[in-house]
Amino acid sequence: MTYIYSNFAREANNVFYCTEESQFYSYCAEMLLINELAPDRIIEFGSGDGTAIIFAMLRTRFAGIVEGYEINPKAYDLANRHIGRCGLAHRYLIFNDCFFKNTHGFEKKFLTSNPPYLPCFSKKDMILPELYGGPEGTEVIIKLLSLDFTHVMMLIPSISNPLAILQYAKNSGYGISNFLVTELPFGYYSSRPEIQDTLCVLKNKNISFFSDAGYLIAGVLFQKKECVQKDRFEELSGIMQSLK
């Protein structure tokens, strides 16, 4: 498994790839979504190079279908090579198309995503605009939550107004069933001046939380409140503010 992962990493030229974040997303998809809910079909926004979900599928007995959408053609091609190499072409189906143009055809039960969340005041200044999450980093995340899936497993960062995201989810009828949290160092893209300048402004507004070492990222299982036994909203809200 380690050998395959290293091959994947070497191939990821011109496609966003962060080993730590991808491995964490994979673990969250495995523990919070596949193992906890045993879905028969999962819709994925932003499949990237496919490795995160591939490894979640390989580590579990998941026998369902993942329907992924990836708008970057290079990432799409790379993902399909990885999927074919692992013998999952009949169960991990990725489309090189706009996710939001296809939402009318979705069965809105299970959604998973590691969405673009980098805050920046000027998208044109970013070296990889696909990572743009809006001026506060919340735009894509909130748009995904607005689609009204019953179960949503998504990564939420502490740098991108996490309290606004959690409050939006609560107001939209979601509770937080479970979550996992890790700390990520600032990487190649998040360390860029245009991102760091934005983060400093957001931190002064007390809506972005990070330290010199990095920031927190949470894999969060949002579920419609009728599916939630204990809502962990307050617990996660406190954790996401813990870095100053």
C-alpha positions, 0 to 999 in steps of 0.5 A: 500500500505504501508503494502505491501511495508513493507512486500516486504522489510522484504522478501528481504534477500540476494537480493539487496534492497534499499528503497529510490532508488527503490521508486525513480526508481518506480516514474521515471518509472511512470512519465517519461515512463508510463505516458509520453509515454503510451507504450504498451510493456516495456523491463526491464533490471534487475528486482530485486525483482520487487517492483519498476515496480509493484508499478508503474503499480499499481499507473497508468492505464498502460494496457500493458506488462512489459517483465523483465530479472533478472539473480539472481535466488533469486531475480527472485523467490522473484519478481514472488511472489510479482507479483502473490500477486498483480495479475499482473502475466499476465502483468509483465513477468520476465525471469530468463535469461541473458538479453543480450543473448535475445536482438535479439528478442526484439522490440527495442522501450521502455527500462527501467532499474536501472542498476548496476553502482557501480565503483570498480577497482576489481570486486572480492573485491565486496561483491555483484558483481552483482552491479559492473558497471566497473572501472568507473561505466559506463560499463552496462549503456553504453552497454544498450544505445548501443542497440539502443532502441528508448526510454530509461528510466534509472537511472544515478548516479553522482558517475559514470562518468556521463558526459561520459555517457551523451556524449555517449548517445548524440553521439549515437543519443539520446537527453534527453527529461526529467529527475528527480533528487534526492540525495541518501545517501551512503548505505551499498554497496556504503559505502564499502571500495573497492567502497569508495577507487575507488570513491576517485580516480575518484573524483580526476580525476574530473569524479565522483561527490559526497559530504560527505552526498551522491550523485545524481541520475537521472532518465533520459528519453533518446529518439532518437533525432527525438522524442525530442522537447527540448534536456536537455543535457546541463541542466542535465550535469550541475546538475550532476556536482553540488556536489563537 
